Amino acid sequence: MSVGLQITASNFHSEVIDSSVPVLLDFWAEWCPPCKMIAPHLDHIAAEYAGKVKIGKINVDEENDLASKHGVVSIPTLIIYKGGSIVRESVGALPKSGIENLFKDLI
């Protein structure tokens, strides 16, 4: 669906908690139209901010435990991690500029 890094329970710690750059996690599902709407924005952001921010994709159907741990009840949910902690959250589809505003001041 997107070029973002697939995040699973097995790589969550190394890719998100231990990341040296902020991580934007996209909780999504294949059947979710708003998730598909923001996917191109996330692809552009991944290319534009390569090395400055990491885009991680978490499929809620495949990673129920991660979604539950993060309290995800609606998708898309975007969660920003920095320094191993959650610093921002947003629920629902956003324009590209809205997504960028979630992390721009963190890089």
Phi and psi in degrees as GROMACS dihedral restraints (atoms count N, CA, C in turn):
[ dihedral_restraints ]
;  ai    aj    ak    al  type     phi  dphi    fc
    3     4     5     6     1  -147.6    20    10
    4     5     6     7     1   167.0    20    10
    6     7     8     9     1   -84.5    20    10
    7     8     9    10     1    -4.2    20    10
    9    10    11    12     1   -60.2    20    10
   10    11    12    13     1   154.4    20    10
   12    13    14    15     1   -68.6    20    10
   13    14    15    16     1   129.3    20    10
   15    16    17    18     1   -73.3    20    10
   16    17    18    19     1   119.2    20    10
   18    19    20    21     1  -101.9    20    10
   19    20    21    22     1   131.2    20    10
   21    22    23    24     1  -128.5    20    10
   22    23    24    25     1   172.8    20    10
   24    25    26    27     1   -59.2    20    10
   25    26    27    28     1   -32.7    20    10
   27    28    29    30     1   -75.5    20    10
   28    29    30    31     1   -27.7    20    10
   30    31    32    33     1  -110.9    20    10
   31    32    33    34     1     3.3    20    10
   33    34    35    36     1   -56.4    20    10
   34    35    36    37     1   -49.5    20    10
   36    37    38    39     1   -62.6    20    10
   37    38    39    40     1   -48.4    20    10
   39    40    41    42     1   -69.9    20    10
   40    41    42    43     1   -36.7    20    10
   42    43    44    45     1   -87.9    20    10
   43    44    45    46     1   -27.1    20    10
   45    46    47    48     1  -110.5    20    10
   46    47    48    49     1   -60.5    20    10
   48    49    50    51     1   -63.0    20    10
   49    50    51    52     1   -43.3    20    10
   51    52    53    54     1   -89.8    20    10
   52    53    54    55     1     6.4    20    10
   54    55    56    57     1   -66.7    20    10
   55    56    57    58     1   139.4    20    10
   57    58    59    60     1   -85.1    20    10
   58    59    60    61     1    -8.9    20    10
   60    61    62    63     1  -123.1    20    10
   61    62    63    64     1   159.2    20    10
   63    64    65    66     1   -57.8    20    10
   64    65    66    67     1   149.2    20    10
   66    67    68    69     1  -121.8    20    10
   67    68    69    70     1   125.2    20    10
   69    70    71    72     1   -99.0    20    10
   70    71    72    73     1   112.8    20    10
   72    73    74    75     1   -95.7    20    10
   73    74    75    76     1   129.0    20    10
   75    76    77    78     1  -108.7    20    10
   76    77    78    79     1   108.8    20    10
   78    79    80    81     1   -87.4    20    10
   79    80    81    82     1   118.5    20    10
   81    82    83    84     1  -144.1    20    10
   82    83    84    85     1   174.5    20    10
   84    85    86    87     1  -147.9    20    10
   85    86    87    88     1   151.8    20    10
   87    88    89    90     1   -60.2    20    10
   88    89    90    91     1   -32.6    20    10
   90    91    92    93     1   -85.9    20    10
   91    92    93    94     1     3.3    20    10
   93    94    95    96     1   -97.3    20    10
   94    95    96    97     1   106.3    20    10
   96    97    98    99     1   -57.8    20    10
   97    98    99   100     1   -44.0    20    10
   99   100   101   102     1   -62.9    20    10
  100   101   102   103     1   -31.5    20    10
  102   103   104   105     1   -63.8    20    10
  103   104   105   106     1   -41.4    20    10
  105   106   107   108     1   -67.9    20    10
  106   107   108   109     1   -31.3    20    10
  108   109   110   111     1   -65.8    20    10
  109   110   111   112     1   -38.9    20    10
  111   112   113   114     1   -88.1    20    10
  112   113   114   115     1   -11.8    20    10
  114   115   116   117     1   -55.5    20    10
  115   116   117   118     1   -44.9    20    10
  117   118   119   120     1   -62.3    20    10
  118   119   120   121     1   -35.4    20    10
  120   121   122   123     1   -62.0    20    10
  121   122   123   124     1   -43.7    20    10
  123   124   125   126     1   -65.6    20    10
  124   125   126   127     1   -36.6    20    10
  126   127   128   129     1   -61.9    20    10
  127   128   129   130     1   -45.4    20    10
  129   130   131   132     1   -63.6    20    10
  130   131   132   133     1   -43.5    20    10
  132   133   134   135     1   -62.8    20    10
  133   134   135   136     1   -41.7    20    10
  135   136   137   138     1   -58.6    20    10
  136   137   138   139     1   -40.6    20    10
  138   139   140   141     1   -73.4    20    10
  139   140   141   142     1   -44.9    20    10
  141   142   143   144     1   -67.8    20    10
  142   143   144   145     1   -33.9    20    10
  144   145   146   147     1  -111.0    20    10
  145   146   147   148     1    23.9    20    10
  147   148   149   150     1   -54.3    20    10
  148   149   150   151     1   130.5    20    10
  150   151   152   153     1    85.5    20    10
  151   152   153   154     1   -12.7    20    10
  153   154   155   156     1  -108.0    20    10
  154   155   156   157     1   -31.1    20    10
  156   157   158   159     1  -146.4    20    10
  157   158   159   160     1   145.6    20    10
  159   160   161   162     1  -108.3    20    10
  160   161   162   163     1   134.5    20    10
  162   163   164   165     1  -102.0    20    10
  163   164   165   166     1   120.2    20    10
  165   166   167   168     1  -115.2    20    10
  166   167   168   169     1   135.8    20    10
  168   169   170   171     1  -109.6    20    10
  169   170   171   172     1   127.3    20    10
  171   172   173   174     1  -121.3    20    10
  172   173   174   175     1   111.4    20    10
  174   175   176   177     1   -77.5    20    10
  175   176   177   178     1   114.4    20    10
  177   178   179   180     1   -67.0    20    10
  178   179   180   181     1   -24.3    20    10
  180   181   182   183     1   -73.9    20    10
  181   182   183   184     1   -29.8    20    10
  183   184   185   186     1   -95.3    20    10
  184   185   186   187     1   -23.8    20    10
  186   187   188   189     1  -124.8    20    10
  187   188   189   190     1    59.7    20    10
  189   190   191   192     1   -55.5    20    10
  190   191   192   193     1   -40.6    20    10
  192   193   194   195     1   -63.8    20    10
  193   194   195   196     1   -42.6    20    10
  195   196   197   198     1   -65.6    20    10
  196   197   198   199     1   -41.3    20    10
  198   199   200   201     1   -63.1    20    10
  199   200   201   202     1   -43.6    20    10
  201   202   203   204     1   -64.5    20    10
  202   203   204   205     1   -44.0    20    10
  204   205   206   207     1   -58.4    20    10
  205   206   207   208     1   -33.1    20    10
  207   208   209   210     1   -93.5    20    10
  208   209   210   211     1     4.4    20    10
  210   211   212   213     1    68.6    20    10
  211   212   213   214     1    26.3    20    10
  213   214   215   216     1   -75.6    20    10
  214   215   216   217     1   118.1    20    10
  216   217   218   219     1  -119.7    20    10
  217   218   219   220     1   -17.9    20    10
  219   220   221   222     1  -132.0    20    10
  220   221   222   223     1   147.5    20    10
  222   223   224   225     1  -129.3    20    10
  223   224   225   226     1   151.6    20    10
  225   226   227   228     1   -74.1    20    10
  226   227   228   229     1   143.1    20    10
  228   229   230   231     1  -118.0    20    10
  229   230   231   232     1   129.4    20    10
  231   232   233   234     1  -110.4    20    10
  232   233   234   235     1   127.8    20    10
  234   235   236   237     1  -127.0    20    10
  235   236   237   238     1   131.3    20    10
  237   238   239   240     1  -103.4    20    10
  238   239   240   241     1   125.8    20    10
  240   241   242   243     1  -106.8    20    10
  241   242   243   244     1   140.1    20    10
  243   244   245   246     1  -144.0    20    10
  244   245   246   247     1   131.5    20    10
  246   247   248   249     1    61.9    20    10
  247   248   249   250     1    29.3    20    10
  249   250   251   252     1    83.8    20    10
  250   251   252   253     1     3.6    20    10
  252   253   254   255     1  -127.7    20    10
  253   254   255   256     1   153.1    20    10
  255   256   257   258     1   -72.7    20    10
  256   257   258   259     1   129.5    20    10
  258   259   260   261     1  -116.7    20    10
  259   260   261   262     1   -22.6    20    10
  261   262   263   264     1  -152.8    20    10
  262   263   264   265     1   154.4    20    10
  264   265   266   267     1  -143.9    20    10
  265   266   267   268     1   148.6    20    10
  267   268   269   270     1  -148.4    20    10
  268   269   270   271     1   138.2    20    10
  270   271   272   273     1  -116.0    20    10
  271   272   273   274     1   132.5    20    10
  273   274   275   276     1   105.8    20    10
  274   275   276   277     1   165.2    20    10
  276   277   278   279     1   -72.3    20    10
  277   278   279   280     1   139.9    20    10
  279   280   281   282     1  -127.9    20    10
  280   281   282   283     1   153.9    20    10
  282   283   284   285     1   -69.7    20    10
  283   284   285   286     1   165.7    20    10
  285   286   287   288     1   -53.7    20    10
  286   287   288   289     1   -43.7    20    10
  288   289   290   291     1   -63.3    20    10
  289   290   291   292     1   -35.9    20    10
  291   292   293   294     1   -66.2    20    10
  292   293   294   295     1   -38.7    20    10
  294   295   296   297     1   -65.8    20    10
  295   296   297   298     1   -45.5    20    10
  297   298   299   300     1   -60.9    20    10
  298   299   300   301     1   -36.7    20    10
  300   301   302   303     1   -64.2    20    10
  301   302   303   304     1   -19.7    20    10
  303   304   305   306     1   -70.0    20    10
  304   305   306   307     1   -26.3    20    10
  306   307   308   309     1  -129.6    20    10
  307   308   309   310     1   -13.4    20    10
  309   310   311   312     1   -52.8    20    10
  310   311   312   313     1   -40.1    20    10
  312   313   314   315     1   -78.6    20    10
  313   314   315   316     1    -2.0    20    10
  315   316   317   318     1   -97.6    20    10
  316   317   318   319     1    -7.8    20    10
